[in-house]
């Protein structure tokens, strides 16, 4: 296994920044590339060759896993929690449990600048913002250092993030009794630059400032996921299947290079893995049109925590041979020349880029949507009836 610090190959770096944190002489800084992803850069003159950075890299580590692998389909007993969650409302119960034992929760939010970042909090109002999927790479900021400080004081912390972010925090702190980790069935991390370009495109298209962005609204129900976008003058619902941004994300075109070589598709090292229980039969007793979750309990700690919160769910075990259809179980597929794609989008807007890089069958859908929008605008201006 390799590390970016030796290979200089971006496929070997998840941008976790642990190497910068552990450097005893602070000779490593974060440098954002043209794609919006930050990579470590070493000041050779300051470096003392202690090798701490390489040792801290989770990409070259081998994590021991516990052979529990308990798989469960479930939904929250509270309808409100289902409606305000991505699928069945599991994360919020893990968070509430952590708060009940005096702990903190660290998860991703969309801030006021429409940027995705992690925050650490013990306030339920903040934790509510951590719910739901965000299809953009999250900026961890100083959360890892803050988590370590709390854990050293004997305070529990629930960390929620991508599998590689979970690997990073475990590599940094170790498997500590005060650290609870949950990840999810991950499709990759999309570039913040691509998301910003998409926002600019939407603001131009709808001639209004974008206020908030929900990546997984249930306005059309759970099995028909869509973006819900609030502008100053209107609210817009865009189904995933009609969204150029979602297509680029789901097919790996806008994701960071390491996502194509993810080590954690099968190697689950978190306490609990969350996901959608796609493919569950509508006649199943736990089916809900507004969301059913899948969880994989990976550790003894995860099992103990689930036992503490299980009364909040309707659930059943998934047995051997019974495996729901996952849209997120395989490695993202790079069907677009990623280097060429990012070079192009640097100097062109989102619409111009998608015209070049979307496949023909998607172009037809996209053009049909453009025609619909043009007709809507002509109707609004009174040119057609």
Secondary structure, DSSP 8 states (H G I E B T S, - for coil): ---HHHH--GGG-----HHHHH-TT--EEEEE-TTS-EEEEE-TTT-----HHHHH-GGG------S--EEEEEEES-HHHHHTSSSS--HHHHHHHHHHTT-EEEEEEE-TTS-EEEEEES-HHHHHHH-S---S--B-TTHHHHHHHHHHTT--EEEE--HHHHHHHHHHH-S-TTEEEEEE-----B-HHHHHHHHHHHHHHHTS-EEEEEEEE-TT-TTS-EEEEEESS-EEEEEGGG-HHHHHHHTTTTB-GGGGG-STTT---SSEEEEE-TT--TTSTT--TT--EEEEE-SHHHHHHHHHHGGGEEEEE--TT-----SSSS-----S-HHHHHHHHHHS-HHHHHHHHS-HHHHHHHHHHHHHHHHHHHHHHTS--
